Amino acid sequence: MTDDNDDEKENLYDQLGEDDWALIIGSDGNLKGMFIPEGKDEDEVPYSIVHIMENYFGIDFSDDEDEDDDEDDDDDLLTSRTIH
C-alpha cells in the first residue's frame, strides 16, 4: 500500500529533468537547500539561482573565507560554500 505522500515525492522527482536545478524551500519560507543535477558542480550554478539566493534569501557569496585577494572572479561564487 502506497500513501499519498510517497506519490507526491515520486511526482516531484519525475518533474526534474537530467539537467534541472531546484531550490528547496521550507514551510517557513526559508531556503533549506539546493538540488544540483548529477555531474554538475557548485561552480556551475545558473546566474538566476545565484540571484535569487542573494536577493531573496540574503546569501552573501562575497564572504567566502578562502577568497584570494588577487582574484575577484564571479565564476567562483559557490566554490567554497555549500548549502544544505
Residue pairs with C-beta under 8 A, 6 or more apart in sequence:
16 22
16 35
16 37
18 37
18 38
19 37
19 40
20 35
20 37
21 34
21 35
21 36
21 37
21 40
21 45
21 46
21 49
22 34
22 35
23 31
23 33
23 34
23 35
23 49
23 52
23 53
24 31
24 32
24 33
24 34
24 35
25 31
25 32
26 32
30 57
31 53
31 57
31 59
31 83
32 84
33 83
33 84
34 45
34 49
34 53
34 83
36 42
36 45
42 78
42 79
42 81
42 82
43 75
43 76
43 77
43 78
43 79
45 77
45 78
50 61
50 77
50 78
53 59
53 61
53 83
54 60
54 61
59 83
61 77
61 78
61 81
64 79
64 80
64 81
65 80
66 80
67 80
